[in-house]
Amino acid sequence: MPQNETIQGLGLDQYKYDFVDEEKHVFRTQPGLSEDVVRQISAQKGEPEWMLQARLKALEIYYSKPMPTWGGNLSDLERVLDEIYFYVRPQDQMEHSWDDVPESIKTTFERLGIPEAEQKILAGVGAQYESEMVYHSLKKEWEDQGVIFDSIEEGLKNHPELFRKYFGTVIPAADNKFAAMNSAVWSGGSFVYIPKGVELKTPLQAYFRINQEKMGQFERTLIIADEGSHAHYIEGCTAPVYSTESFHSGVIEIIVHRNARFRYTTIQNWSNNMYNLVTQRALVHENASMEWLDGNLGSKLTMKYPSCYLVGEGAHGEILSIAYAGDGQHQDTGGKVVHVAPRTTSSIVSKSISRGTGRASYRGLLKVHKGALHARSNVECDALLINDTSRTDTYPYIEIEEQGANVGHEATVSKVGDEQLFYLMSRGMSEAEAMALIVRGFIEPIAKELPMEYAVELNRLIELEMEGSVG
Amino acid sequence: MSDSPIFQINNLHARVLEEGTEILHGLDLQIPAGEVHAIMGPNGSGKSTLAKVIAGHPEYEVTEGSIYFDGRNVLDMEPDERSKAGIFLAFQYPVEIPGVSIANFLRTAKQAHMPEGEELDLFDFQDELLDRMRLLDVDPTFAERPVNDGFSGGEKKRNEILQMAMLQPSLAVMDETDSGLDIDALKVVANGVNALTEENPSMSVLLITHYQRLLNYVKPDVVHVIVAGKIVRTGGPEVALELEEEGYAEFREYEAAQQ
């Protein structure tokens, strides 16, 4: 989620672009991570003792775990982590002015056709008040059905029992180094509860919530879809998120109870100095279904593998992902499915595009535990290379402990061909338009699953990206 | 019909960029507006190379000579500019574009043909597409299929004709559009070409073919024979019939003499 969002609870009168005296009011922790920092975060949020203890425990785990040596190149990360601020109080987040936003970002916004108000939100310098009306009417509708759609902080405050029952159960702090870090310093994110049997027609969009409070770089989202419920959560946006920060590490936990269906869609486009290390996992119970639809663009390095733990009989997990690695970027993405119960089914479809010196790696784990009788899974990963300098790798790990599991794996690599380009150009398209059309066709199986406005934005973004790929 | 030919090729020499082998050795060709010309020749005579060079395929390099269309120097233009200038190449081997529907493909192409800054009206486009499909007797669901992906030979050629009908070129170059087609598919292609020339009498057509049979359905005004990268004979429709009877034997000597 964009971490540079709007200011919560501030009236327009308090809202200023000229932060002449901003330093006086800003609360932020010291650069780098320490026990003191964690305590300050917890105190600032007025958290219960158990949460503080959980944070401190997570910090210990963080210190005890080595930096991962697989995936992308993290050699520069230690230095980055010593320099960043792990917490800036939402009301005091450093607003920068529109003038500080680089021209390249502004140009991209303009060419994407994003209205100026929205451009400013995306650049972290404005608030979109127009959307509040929409948000409030939807919120009313949701509340009437008993749906909770709050910030993670509000979730902890207002629904302490529900929160504590599920928090950290899908992704415990000890899961991996960055999950531990997030568990220690998390700030911002969503808390969602869909009651039994409730089916939401309108997707829950984090976008509606971002003008309520700022999201942190360490966002934490907890979603509980109760029995038989049916909902779709969308976060992110295809426009590039401009940030002066260079590290993002989120944790997203989802519990999908019996017979429930949940889809989580995220499209993120980070600025290209960003390390984006996200852990997202769903626990899928009996006959429930979970779908991750994940799009990753931008960033310096993204390591992100949405996962489904199919723990109930007949559970179904699906992961659809698109990764776009531009010049100098590394997208190390994929998916993870663990079949624990019998008759569980899953499907992973991953599409990556590498342009320039970009590198896209597919990293997937498919595990079928003993006892997961008649498990079925299909993995398909396709890579498209735009230039001769582009790179793709595939790391599919398959561990099968149960005989008779039906597992398929298919991987293809293709390069945009001269014949394809010539064919399209002979119909009047420029080289960039031709490239964009080929790329759009390539991701079509996934893009068609996106809500219309996202698909449109994604297509426009690809067009812009392709302009740079020619020559 | 205008006095000076709308399409003129003079002394064209072209070679394969990678190997440097020269394929066209000084080819001359003139097509006045509204005429249908056929180029016939044996395998390896340079027929397809000529088609690709006219459209600007990057694999070939023109080393000498000129191509003018409507007074403009074609060799100075990129393939997309040639298309916008009104030149259309129906491919011998149309390329697959997975995930892109014919409708989407045509919309993008039509948009590319719009003047700078103008947006294609989607309703107009839809109407035009339906109209063109009706003209060519193509099922409307055809437009929803991904471009050439899993198409039969006949479907691919039908798609080429549909594109031609949508882009309404002033010069249509058909590169062995008849190859690999059964007689029914051949008729579909021929009927399409005829319908379009009837609709737009000023359109010039260059039919490149190995066999005479297409010319039973599309009547050429002029027939050229290409051998070893040069036009060696030009005449009326009777030339095609002679070739059908006698084959290319009489040109073999010429071919041998060139090598």
Interface residues (C-beta under 8 A of the other chain):
Chain A: G417 D418 E419 Q420 F422 Y423 L424 M425 S426 R427 G428 M429 S430 E431 E433 L437 I438 R440 G441 F442 I443 E444 P445
Chain B: A55 G56 H57 P58 E59 E78 P79 D80 R82 S83 K84 F88 L89 F91 P94 V95 E96 I97 P98 G99 V100 N104 F105 T108 A109 A112 H113 P146 V147 Q163 L167
